[in-house]
Amino acid sequence: MTITASNNCAGLVWLHEHQHLSKNCFGSKASNLVGAISIGLKIPLGIALSADAVSLIVEISPKKDNESLFDMLSTYLEDLPKPWIIRSSSLEEDSPTKALSGVFNSIGNIVSIEMAHQAIHEIYIHAHSSRILKYLDKTSTYTTKIKMGILIQHMINPMFSGVAFSKNPISGANEVLIEVAKGANEALVNGKLIPDTIVVPCQNKKDGLVDDIEIVRLQGKKPLLSFQELKSIARIAWVLEDHFRLPQDIEWAIHNDEIFILQTRPLCLK
């Protein structure tokens, strides 16, 4: 079932039921995750709300009648495993020139519709705060009102997680750089944790084989991931780069022995 907002943008959709979502309606984060699904990759189960839908929800009281968008969202969330993570998916972030990583909020460990409604409000309000608007103005990111889509996904509890770059963001070399940490990757993404770092040379890309992995830096005596897991992540990075036709900056997690894509966006090289 799809709920419709204005301007022909579907307001509320299950991610796994689509092969394409418009970036102009749902934002790049949601659109890119659906792109990952379309090529057979796994993402955590979730729902996307268009920017139009979010604008409506922040103005709707939870006491509205059963025809309200809020009540329809409640119905969707009944079928989404808990806990949830609620994430920004603005129309302006994750572009090939400006990722805006960490600028907008995500809120995890949501377990009720009331908490979800509050989190949507908080993410929307934070995106329009004077501090954020001043930052965006300083970086010449936009001059108009921010349009904020939202993702609501099952918040998995991974054994390992990390990032993968289909092109080395430090040297610019044509090689996959993988960073790995135990558990969820918030500390890694925020730069508060020194990860295991692995480089996979790009000469293996053409035939999809990975026979040579260089371990650049390790916290422990051996890699956190197996050789097979590292090969699988390298292949995923190549597949996403080929699909989007741009080098990719990917957040991933391993849960129940499966690799999930949490986010993929164009890699902004300095």
C-alpha positions as CSV (number, residue, x, y, z in Angstrom):
1,M,0.0,0.0,0.0
2,T,1.2,3.5,-0.8
3,I,0.0,6.7,0.7
4,T,0.0,9.7,-1.6
5,A,1.0,13.3,-0.8
6,S,1.0,16.3,-3.1
7,N,2.8,16.8,-6.4
8,N,2.6,13.1,-7.4
9,C,5.1,12.2,-4.7
10,A,4.0,9.0,-2.9
11,G,4.0,10.0,0.7
12,L,4.8,6.7,2.5
13,V,6.3,3.5,1.0
14,W,7.9,0.3,2.0
15,L,11.5,0.4,0.7
16,H,11.6,-3.3,-0.4
17,E,8.5,-2.9,-2.6
18,H,10.2,-0.5,-5.0
19,Q,13.0,-0.6,-7.6
20,H,13.3,3.1,-7.8
21,L,12.4,6.1,-5.6
22,S,12.7,9.7,-6.8
23,K,15.4,11.7,-5.1
24,N,13.3,14.8,-5.6
25,C,10.5,13.3,-3.5
26,F,12.3,11.1,-0.9
27,G,15.9,12.3,-0.9
28,S,19.1,10.7,-1.9
29,K,19.5,8.4,1.1
30,A,16.2,6.6,0.5
31,S,16.6,6.6,-3.2
32,N,20.1,5.1,-3.0
33,L,19.1,2.4,-0.6
34,V,16.3,1.3,-3.0
35,G,19.0,1.3,-5.7
36,A,21.0,-1.1,-3.6
37,I,17.9,-3.3,-3.3
38,S,17.4,-3.3,-7.0
39,I,20.7,-5.0,-7.6
40,G,20.1,-7.7,-5.0
41,L,21.8,-6.2,-1.9
42,K,20.2,-6.3,1.6
43,I,19.2,-3.3,3.7
44,P,17.4,-3.3,7.0
45,L,13.6,-3.4,6.5
46,G,12.1,0.0,6.4
47,I,9.7,2.8,5.3
48,A,10.4,6.0,3.4
49,L,8.5,9.2,3.9
50,S,8.6,11.8,1.2
51,A,9.5,15.4,2.1
52,D,5.8,16.3,1.4
53,A,4.7,13.6,3.9
54,V,7.1,14.8,6.6
55,S,5.9,18.4,6.2
56,L,2.3,17.1,6.7
57,I,3.2,14.9,9.7
58,V,4.9,17.7,11.7
59,E,1.6,19.6,11.4
60,I,-0.6,16.7,12.3
61,S,-1.8,15.9,15.8
62,P,-1.7,12.2,16.9
63,K,-5.4,12.6,17.7
64,K,-6.4,13.2,14.1
65,D,-9.0,10.8,12.6
66,N,-8.2,7.4,11.0
67,E,-7.7,9.1,7.5
68,S,-4.7,11.1,8.7
69,L,-1.2,10.4,7.4
70,F,-0.1,9.9,11.0
71,D,-2.6,7.1,11.6
72,M,-1.5,5.5,8.3
73,L,2.1,5.7,9.4
74,S,1.0,4.0,12.7
75,T,-0.4,1.1,10.6
76,Y,2.8,0.7,8.7
77,L,4.9,0.7,11.9
78,E,2.9,-2.2,13.3
79,D,4.5,-4.4,10.7
80,L,8.1,-3.1,11.2
81,P,10.2,-5.0,13.7
82,K,11.4,-3.0,16.7
83,P,13.5,-1.1,17.7
84,W,13.5,1.5,14.9
85,I,16.0,4.0,13.8
86,I,14.7,7.2,12.2
87,R,17.0,8.9,9.8
88,S,17.1,12.1,7.7
89,S,16.9,11.8,3.9
90,S,16.9,15.4,2.8
91,L,16.7,16.3,-0.9
92,E,20.0,18.2,-0.5
93,E,22.3,15.7,1.2
94,D,24.5,12.9,-0.4
95,S,25.1,14.7,-3.7
96,P,28.3,14.0,-5.7
97,T,29.7,17.3,-4.5
98,K,28.4,17.6,-1.0
99,A,27.7,14.7,1.3
100,L,26.7,16.8,4.4
101,S,27.7,13.8,6.5
102,G,26.7,14.3,10.1
103,V,24.8,17.5,9.5
104,F,21.3,16.1,9.9
105,N,20.1,13.9,12.8
106,S,19.3,10.2,13.2
107,I,17.5,8.9,16.3
108,G,17.7,5.3,17.3
109,N,16.1,2.9,19.8
110,I,12.6,4.0,18.9
111,V,10.0,1.5,20.2
112,S,6.6,3.3,19.9
113,I,4.6,5.4,17.5
114,E,4.7,8.2,20.0
115,M,8.5,8.1,20.1
116,A,8.6,7.9,16.3
117,H,6.3,10.9,15.9
118,Q,8.5,12.9,18.3
119,A,11.7,11.8,16.6
120,I,10.4,13.0,13.2
121,H,9.6,16.3,14.7
122,E,13.1,16.6,16.2
123,I,14.9,15.7,13.0
124,Y,12.8,18.2,11.1
125,I,13.2,21.0,13.6
126,H,17.0,20.3,13.9
127,A,17.3,20.6,10.2
128,H,15.7,24.0,10.3
129,S,17.6,25.3,13.3
130,S,19.5,28.5,13.0
131,R,22.8,26.7,13.6
132,I,22.2,24.3,10.7
133,L,20.9,27.0,8.4
134,K,24.0,29.2,9.1
135,Y,26.3,26.3,8.4
136,L,24.5,25.5,5.1
137,D,24.5,29.1,4.1
138,K,28.3,29.3,4.9
139,T,29.0,26.3,2.7
140,S,26.7,27.7,-0.1
141,T,24.6,24.5,0.0
142,Y,21.2,26.0,-0.5
143,T,19.3,29.2,-0.5
144,T,15.8,27.8,-0.1
145,K,13.9,25.9,2.6
146,I,15.2,22.5,3.4
147,K,13.0,19.6,2.2
148,M,13.4,16.7,4.6
149,G,12.4,13.1,3.7
150,I,12.6,10.5,6.5
151,L,13.6,6.9,6.7
152,I,12.3,4.6,9.4
153,Q,14.1,1.3,9.6
154,H,14.5,-1.7,11.8
155,M,17.6,-1.0,13.9
156,I,19.7,-4.1,13.6
157,N,22.3,-5.0,16.3
158,P,25.3,-5.9,14.2
159,M,28.3,-8.0,15.3
160,F,30.5,-5.9,13.0
161,S,30.1,-2.7,11.0
162,G,32.1,-0.2,9.1
163,V,32.5,1.8,6.0
164,A,33.8,0.9,2.5
165,F,35.1,3.2,-0.2
166,S,35.1,2.0,-3.7
167,K,38.0,4.4,-4.4
168,N,40.6,5.3,-1.7
169,P,39.4,8.6,-0.3
170,I,42.9,9.4,1.1
171,S,45.2,8.7,-1.8
172,G,42.6,8.7,-4.6
173,A,44.0,5.4,-5.7
174,N,41.7,2.9,-7.6
175,E,41.4,0.5,-4.7
176,V,38.7,-0.4,-2.1
177,L,39.4,0.8,1.4
178,I,37.4,-1.0,4.1
179,E,37.2,0.1,7.8
180,V,35.9,-2.4,10.3
181,A,34.8,-2.1,14.0
182,K,33.0,-4.3,16.4
183,G,29.3,-3.6,17.0
184,A,27.4,-0.6,15.6
185,N,29.4,1.9,13.6
186,E,28.4,5.3,15.2
187,A,31.8,5.7,16.9
188,L,33.6,4.8,13.7
189,V,31.6,7.2,11.5
190,N,32.0,10.0,14.0
191,G,35.7,9.5,14.1
192,K,35.9,8.4,17.7
193,L,37.3,4.9,17.0
194,I,40.4,3.7,15.3
195,P,39.2,0.9,13.0
196,D,40.9,-2.0,11.3
197,T,41.8,-0.8,7.8
198,I,42.0,-3.0,4.8
199,V,42.9,-2.2,1.2
200,V,41.8,-4.3,-1.7
201,P,43.7,-3.6,-4.9
202,C,41.5,-2.7,-7.9
203,Q,43.2,-5.0,-10.4
204,N,41.0,-7.7,-9.1
205,K,37.8,-5.8,-10.0
206,K,37.5,-6.8,-13.6
207,D,36.9,-10.5,-13.0
208,G,35.3,-10.1,-9.6
209,L,38.1,-12.1,-7.9
210,V,39.8,-10.9,-4.7
211,D,43.1,-12.8,-4.2
212,D,45.2,-10.0,-2.6
213,I,44.2,-8.1,0.5
214,E,46.6,-5.8,2.3
215,I,46.0,-5.2,6.0
216,V,47.1,-1.6,6.5
217,R,46.4,-1.1,10.2
218,L,44.9,-3.4,12.9
219,Q,44.0,-2.8,16.5
220,G,44.4,-6.5,17.4
221,K,46.6,-9.4,16.2
222,K,44.4,-10.5,13.4
223,P,41.6,-9.0,11.2
224,L,38.2,-8.7,12.8
225,L,36.6,-10.1,9.6
226,S,37.4,-13.2,7.7
227,F,39.0,-13.2,4.3
228,Q,35.7,-14.2,2.7
229,E,33.8,-11.4,4.4
230,L,36.3,-8.8,3.3
231,K,36.1,-10.2,-0.3
232,S,32.3,-9.9,-0.1
233,I,32.4,-6.2,1.1
234,A,34.9,-5.4,-1.7
235,R,32.6,-6.9,-4.3
236,I,29.6,-4.9,-2.9
237,A,31.6,-1.7,-3.2
238,W,32.4,-2.5,-6.9
239,V,28.8,-3.4,-7.7
240,L,27.5,-0.2,-6.1
241,E,30.0,1.9,-8.0
242,D,29.1,0.2,-11.3
243,H,25.4,0.7,-10.6
244,F,25.5,4.4,-9.6
245,R,28.4,5.1,-12.1
246,L,30.3,7.0,-9.4
247,P,32.8,6.0,-6.6
248,Q,30.8,5.2,-3.5
249,D,31.1,5.9,0.2
250,I,29.2,3.0,1.9
251,E,28.1,2.2,5.4
252,W,27.6,-1.5,6.1
253,A,26.9,-3.9,8.9
254,I,27.1,-7.7,9.5
255,H,24.0,-9.1,11.3
256,N,23.2,-12.8,11.6
257,D,26.1,-13.5,9.2
258,E,24.6,-11.3,6.4
259,I,25.9,-8.0,5.1
260,F,23.5,-5.1,5.2
261,I,23.9,-1.8,3.4
262,L,23.0,1.1,5.8
263,Q,23.9,3.9,3.4
264,T,25.6,4.5,0.0
265,R,26.4,7.8,-1.5
266,P,28.7,9.4,-4.0
267,L,32.3,9.6,-2.6
268,C,33.4,13.2,-2.3
269,L,37.1,13.3,-2.9
270,K,39.1,16.2,-1.5
